[in-house]
Amino acid sequence: MKNVAIILSGGTGTRFGSDKPKQFAKLAGRAVIEYTIERFETSVDIDEIIIVSQNEYIDYVWELVAKNQWHKVSKVVNGGKERFDSTYSALKTLINYDGQCKILLHDAVRPLISDAIIRNCVDALESFDAVDVVIPSADTLVEVHDDGCIANIPHRASMRRGQTPQAFRLDKIRQAYEKAAAMGKFTFTCDCGVLRNMLPETRVITVEGDEDNVKITHPLDLYIAEKLLQERSSHSLNIANLDFLRDKHMVIFGGGSGIGLEMMKVATLCGAKVHIASRSHNDIDITQLDSIKNYLNNIIAEHGNIDYIVNTAGVLIKKPLSTLTQHEVMALININYLGAVNVAIAAKECLTCNSGMLLNFTSSSYTRGRAFYALYSSAKAAVVNLTQALAEEWIEDKVKVNCINPERTATPMRTVNFGEEPADSLLHARDVAVKSLEVLVTQSTGMVIDIRKSNCKNQPS
């Protein structure tokens, strides 16, 4: 008997408003469906994965399987016009499977499914033949007549919102679908609905879902999912050590002070070969593309490769825009944004050989422009957009691009502009450095990693 995940990816995404189905839309540099499949591929509770797809995307799905080296995917089968048809198509491929197999049916557009939900579904099938994943309803639900008038307002305490996966013993869900097909009934909202209608004597147990288990239906949902993904990444960074840095070659632009300097110290202690580039240290000017290219080419000529390129360079001048001199305006734009563009252009070729990572830095001010440092905050917003765009552009070259967003951090640049502040109100530059170095080992791309005091506790020294 196997635990089989069936990922339903046959939808056309008409409500999504895109030229391709929403399961193939990009989320932090990868297709939505890649995150979904990955969750079941890495789950110890799943033995096999079957993917249902529109016929014209079957080859593309197999390409994703090959690219990601997923070993549990056994079939990619053609879906149908409706959800019923897609599920039934997958069930027909299981004709020779044991009837007691555990089957989990999951929407491809729910990419943030957790290991806990998968495990709870599998465990619940030990005692029940069917399982639904639900969460409490925070809103009052209203039932209406065809004319739009209220028919009923159910008591909210007993109401739940359904999610996926929905899980079944194979013989039960297959029996329900065969009966519905024989009766010509094909319109159901979910797989539990098919079973409840066709085999009403079968009890369906519920297990608790998660608010993060969102369904991508509209473009706004992609933004929400990306923020949840970023939050999850921020909390999951808890590497016991940084041994992966040993013998790696890293270039840090702006490494002469602050976070960049601390990254250099920590990475060097971990055995990395760190190269610092800044105007004060070795006269490398990130506003000049040739200066960056020559520096990187010299490192490659001497050492053979570069694994990571980090850009911590930045300048902050805190005063009203109208009082800035033209020299200050150009410095703020050129160092904070043009410099990031130049580093990216020069880094691309260097990182392609080793499938390396470019790591940018933004500021918490990127989410909303701040008075008295308008150019700094707007440039940092541009760096975030640059990161996300390049992550998509470079995905085929396997070059990852991510961005660190630290809370207020005790650095010389901050002290110059804000003066002395309570020490306990600021992050330590070394803590930010450690968390930033941890990002280098991840396989994610296009991420904005928030570093806060709350996730910098118990850092290695």
C-alpha positions in Angstrom: 0.0 0.0 0.0 1.2 3.5 -0.9 0.5 7.0 0.2 -0.2 8.8 -3.1 -0.5 12.5 -3.7 -2.5 13.6 -6.7 -1.8 17.2 -7.6 -4.6 18.7 -9.6 -3.2 21.1 -12.2 -5.8 21.0 -14.9 -7.3 24.5 -14.3 -7.2 27.2 -17.0 -7.1 30.1 -14.5 -9.7 32.2 -16.3 -10.2 34.4 -13.2 -6.5 34.9 -12.9 -6.4 37.1 -16.0 -3.1 35.8 -17.4 -2.2 34.2 -20.7 -1.1 31.0 -18.9 -2.7 29.0 -16.1 -2.1 30.4 -12.6 -0.3 27.2 -11.5 2.5 28.2 -13.9 2.7 31.9 -12.8 6.0 32.9 -11.2 6.2 33.1 -7.4 9.6 34.2 -6.2 11.4 33.0 -9.3 9.7 29.6 -9.6 6.4 28.4 -11.0 3.6 28.1 -8.3 3.3 24.4 -9.0 7.0 23.8 -8.3 6.5 24.8 -4.7 3.5 22.6 -4.5 5.2 19.5 -5.9 8.3 20.2 -3.7 6.2 20.0 -0.6 5.0 16.4 -1.4 8.4 15.4 -2.8 10.1 16.2 0.4 7.4 14.8 2.7 8.3 11.6 4.4 4.6 10.6 4.4 4.3 10.5 0.6 5.5 7.6 -1.5 4.3 8.7 -5.0 3.1 11.7 -6.8 0.7 11.9 -9.8 0.2 15.2 -11.5 -2.9 16.0 -13.5 -2.4 18.7 -16.2 -3.9 20.2 -19.3 -2.7 18.2 -22.3 -0.7 21.2 -23.8 1.3 21.6 -20.5 2.2 17.9 -19.9 5.6 18.2 -21.6 6.3 21.4 -19.6 5.5 19.7 -16.3 7.8 16.8 -17.2 10.5 19.4 -17.9 10.0 20.8 -14.3 10.2 17.3 -12.9 13.5 16.7 -14.7 14.9 20.2 -13.8 14.1 19.7 -10.1 15.1 16.0 -10.0 11.9 14.9 -8.4 11.9 11.2 -8.0 8.4 10.6 -6.6 6.6 11.8 -9.7 5.4 8.7 -11.5 2.8 10.0 -13.9 1.7 13.3 -15.5 -1.8 12.6 -16.9 -4.3 14.6 -18.9 -7.0 16.4 -17.0 -10.5 17.3 -18.1 -12.7 20.3 -18.5 -14.0 20.2 -14.9 -12.4 19.3 -11.6 -14.5 16.1 -11.6 -13.0 15.0 -14.9 -9.4 15.7 -13.7 -9.7 13.7 -10.5 -11.5 10.9 -12.2 -8.7 10.8 -14.8 -6.1 10.3 -12.1 -8.1 7.7 -10.3 -8.4 5.6 -13.5 -4.6 5.4 -13.6 -4.7 3.6 -10.2 -6.6 0.6 -11.4 -3.9 -1.8 -10.3 -3.3 -0.2 -6.9 -4.4 -1.7 -3.6 -7.8 -0.3 -2.6 -6.5 0.6 0.9 -3.9 3.0 -0.6 -4.1 6.5 1.0 -4.9 9.1 -1.6 -4.3 12.9 -1.1 -5.9 15.2 -3.7 -4.4 18.6 -3.6 -4.8 21.8 -5.6 -1.6 22.7 -7.5 -2.3 26.4 -6.7 -1.9 25.9 -2.9 1.9 26.1 -2.8 2.3 26.6 0.9 0.9 23.3 2.2 2.7 22.3 5.4 4.2 19.0 6.4 1.9 19.0 9.4 -1.2 19.0 7.3 0.0 16.2 5.1 0.9 14.1 8.1 -2.4 14.8 9.8 -4.3 13.7 6.7 -2.3 10.5 6.4 -2.7 9.7 10.1 -6.5 10.4 10.1 -6.9 7.8 7.3 -5.9 5.1 9.9 -9.3 5.5 11.5 -11.5 7.1 8.7 -12.0 6.5 5.0 -12.2 10.2 4.2 -10.5 13.4 5.5 -11.2 17.1 4.8 -8.8 19.9 5.7 -10.7 22.9 7.1 -10.1 26.2 9.0 -12.5 28.2 11.2 -14.5 30.9 9.5 -13.6 34.4 10.8 -16.6 35.9 8.8 -20.3 35.3 9.2 -21.5 33.1 6.4 -24.8 34.1 4.7 -26.9 31.7 2.6 -29.0 33.6 0.0 -31.9 32.8 -2.3 -31.6 33.2 -6.1 -33.1 36.7 -5.8 -30.2 37.7 -3.5 -32.3 37.8 -0.3 -31.0 36.1 2.9 -32.2 32.5 3.3 -30.2 31.6 6.4 -27.4 32.7 8.6 -25.7 29.6 10.0 -24.1 29.8 13.4 -20.5 30.8 12.7 -19.0 28.5 15.5 -20.0 25.4 13.4 -18.9 26.8 10.1 -15.5 25.9 8.5 -13.7 26.9 5.3 -12.5 24.0 3.2 -8.9 23.7 1.9 -7.0 20.9 0.3 -5.6 18.2 0.4 -8.7 16.0 0.8 -7.7 12.5 1.6 -9.3 9.1 1.0 -8.9 5.4 1.0 -8.6 4.6 -2.7 -11.5 2.1 -2.9 -13.9 4.6 -1.3 -13.2 7.6 -3.5 -13.0 5.4 -6.6 -16.4 3.9 -5.8 -17.9 7.4 -5.3 -16.6 8.7 -8.6 -17.7 5.6 -10.5 -21.2 5.9 -9.1 -21.4 9.6 -9.9 -20.2 9.0 -13.5 -22.7 6.2 -14.0 -25.5 8.6 -12.8 -24.3 11.4 -15.1 -23.5 13.7 -12.1 -20.4 15.7 -12.7 -21.0 19.1 -11.0 -19.4 19.1 -7.5 -17.3 21.7 -5.7 -14.8 19.3 -4.3 -13.9 15.6 -3.9 -15.5 15.3 -0.5 -18.7 16.6 -2.1 -18.6 13.7 -4.5 -18.2 11.2 -1.7 -20.8 12.8 0.5 -23.4 12.8 -2.3 -22.7 9.3 -3.6 -21.8 7.5 -0.3 -23.6 9.5 2.4 -23.1 6.7 4.9 -19.3 7.4 4.8 -18.1 9.7 7.6 -15.6 12.4 6.7 -13.3 13.5 9.5 -11.9 17.0 9.5 -8.3 18.0 10.4 -7.2 21.5 11.0 -5.7 23.5 8.1 -3.6 26.6 8.1 -4.3 30.2 7.1 -1.0 30.1 5.2 -2.3 27.3 3.0 -3.7 29.9 0.6 -5.1 29.3 -2.9 -3.8 31.3 -5.8 -7.0 32.6 -7.5 -6.3 36.2 -8.3 -3.1 38.2 -9.0 -3.3 39.7 -5.5 -3.0 36.1 -4.0 0.4 35.8 -5.6 1.6 38.9 -3.6 0.2 37.4 -0.4 1.8 34.1 -1.0 5.1 35.7 -1.7 5.0 37.6 1.6 4.1 34.4 3.4 6.9 32.6 1.7 9.3 35.4 2.7 8.1 35.2 6.3 8.6 31.4 6.3 12.1 31.7 4.9 13.0 34.3 7.5 12.0 32.0 10.3 13.4 28.8 8.8 17.0 30.2 8.7 18.5 28.4 11.6 21.6 26.7 10.3 23.7 25.2 13.1 26.9 26.3 11.5 28.3 28.0 8.4 30.6 25.2 7.3 29.2 25.3 3.8 31.3 28.5 3.4 34.6 26.7 3.7 36.8 27.3 0.6 34.0 29.3 -1.1 35.0 32.6 -2.8 32.8 35.6 -1.9 33.0 39.2 -3.0 31.5 41.8 -0.7 30.9 45.3 -2.2 30.8 47.8 0.6 32.6 45.5 3.0 34.7 48.2 4.6 32.3 48.9 7.5 28.9 47.9 9.0 27.1 44.8 8.0 29.5 44.1 5.1 32.5 44.2 7.4 30.8 41.8 9.8 30.0 39.4 7.0 33.6 39.4 6.0 34.8 38.6 9.5 32.3 35.8 10.1 32.7 34.2 6.6 36.5 34.3 7.0 36.3 32.6 10.4 34.2 29.9 8.6 36.9 29.3 6.0 35.6 31.3 3.1 37.9 33.3 0.8 36.5 36.8 1.1 37.3 39.7 -1.2 36.3 43.2 -0.1 35.6 45.9 -2.6 35.0 49.6 -1.7 36.3 53.0 -2.5 37.9 53.4 0.9 39.5 49.9 0.9 40.8 49.4 -2.7 39.3 52.2 -4.7 36.5 50.1 -6.3 33.7 52.4 -7.4 30.4 50.7 -7.9 29.0 53.6 -9.9 31.6 52.7 -12.6 30.7 49.4 -14.3 34.3 48.9 -15.7 35.7 49.2 -12.2 33.5 46.4 -11.0 34.1 44.2 -14.1 37.9 44.6 -13.9 37.9 43.7 -10.2 35.8 40.6 -10.6 37.8 39.4 -13.7 41.0 39.8 -11.7 39.6 37.6 -8.9 38.5 34.9 -11.4 41.9 35.0 -13.1 43.7 34.4 -9.8 41.3 32.1 -8.0 39.2 30.5 -10.8 35.7 31.2 -9.6 33.3 33.3 -7.5 30.5 31.6 -5.6 28.7 34.6 -4.0 28.6 38.3 -4.7 27.1 40.5 -1.9 26.3 44.1 -2.3 26.0 46.0 1.0 27.2 49.3 -0.4 24.9 52.3 0.4 24.8 55.9 1.4 22.2 57.7 3.5 21.8 61.4 3.8 19.0 62.4 6.1 17.5 65.8 5.1 14.6 67.2 3.1 14.9 66.6 -0.7 14.8 70.4 -1.4 17.9 71.0 0.6 20.1 68.3 -1.0 22.9 69.5 -3.3 23.1 68.1 -6.8 26.2 66.2 -5.7 24.3 64.6 -2.9 21.3 63.7 -5.1 23.6 62.0 -7.6 25.4 60.2 -4.9 22.2 58.8 -3.4 20.9 57.7 -6.8 24.2 56.4 -8.2 25.5 54.5 -5.1 22.2 53.1 -3.9 20.6 52.1 -7.2 23.0 52.5 -10.2 25.6 50.7 -8.1 23.3 47.8 -7.6 22.5 47.6 -11.3 26.2 47.7 -12.2 27.1 45.0 -9.7 24.3 42.8 -11.1 25.4 43.3 -14.7 29.0 42.4 -13.8 28.0 39.5 -11.5 25.9 37.6 -14.0 28.7 36.0 -16.0 30.8 35.4 -12.9 28.1 33.5 -11.1 26.7 31.4 -14.0 29.6 29.0 -14.0 29.0 27.9 -10.3 25.2 28.5 -10.2 26.0 31.1 -7.5 24.0 33.8 -5.8 23.9 37.6 -5.9 22.7 39.0 -2.5 21.4 42.5 -2.4 20.5 44.7 0.6 17.4 46.8 1.0 16.0 48.7 3.9 12.7 48.5 5.9 11.9 51.9 4.3 11.4 50.2 0.9 7.8 49.4 1.8 6.9 53.1 2.2 8.9 56.2 1.3 10.2 58.0 4.4 10.3 61.7 4.9 13.8 63.2 4.9 15.4 60.3 3.1 13.1 60.0 0.1 15.9 59.1 -2.4 17.3 56.4 -0.1 14.0 54.7 0.5 12.9 54.9 -3.1 16.2 53.5 -4.3 15.9 50.6 -1.8 12.4 49.9 -3.2 14.0 49.8 -6.7 16.6 47.3 -5.4 13.8 45.0 -4.3 12.1 45.2 -7.7 15.5 44.6 -9.4 16.1 41.5 -7.3 12.7 40.0 -8.1 13.0 40.7 -11.8 16.6 39.3 -12.1 15.6 36.2 -10.2 13.1 35.5 -13.1 15.5 36.5 -15.8 18.3 34.3 -14.5 16.4 31.3 -13.4 17.4 29.3 -16.5 21.0 30.1 -15.8 20.6 28.7 -12.2 21.9 32.0 -10.8 19.9 32.9 -7.6 19.2 36.5 -6.6 17.9 37.4 -3.1 17.6 40.5 -1.0 18.2 41.1 2.7 15.8 43.5 4.5 17.2 44.1 8.0 15.4 46.0 10.7 17.1 49.1 12.1 20.7 48.0 12.6 23.6 49.6 14.5 26.0 50.7 11.8 28.3 53.7 11.3 26.0 55.0 8.5 23.0 55.0 10.9 24.8 56.7 13.7 26.0 59.5 11.4 22.4 60.2 10.4 20.4 59.4 13.6 22.9 59.9 16.4 23.1 57.8 19.5 20.1 55.5 20.0 19.2 53.0 22.7 21.3 49.9 22.0 18.4 47.5 22.7 16.3 49.1 20.0 18.7 48.1 17.2 20.0 44.9 15.7 23.7 44.1 16.0 25.5 44.2 12.6 27.0 40.8 13.4 23.6 39.2 13.9 22.5 40.5 10.6 25.7 39.3 9.0 25.2 35.7 10.3 21.6 35.6 9.1 22.6 37.0 5.8 25.3 34.4 5.3 22.8 31.7 6.0 20.7 32.8 3.0 23.6 31.9 0.7 23.0 28.2 1.2 19.3 28.3 0.3 18.0 27.3 -3.1 15.3 30.0 -3.1 15.5 32.9 -5.5 13.7 36.3 -5.7 13.2 36.4 -2.0 13.2 39.4 0.3 14.4 38.0 3.6 13.3 40.0 6.6 15.8 40.0 9.5 14.3 41.1 12.8 15.4 41.1 16.4 12.8 38.3 17.0 14.6 35.9 14.6 18.2 36.8 15.6 18.1 35.2 19.0 20.7 32.7 19.9 23.0 33.5 17.0 26.3 31.6 16.9 29.2 33.7 18.1 
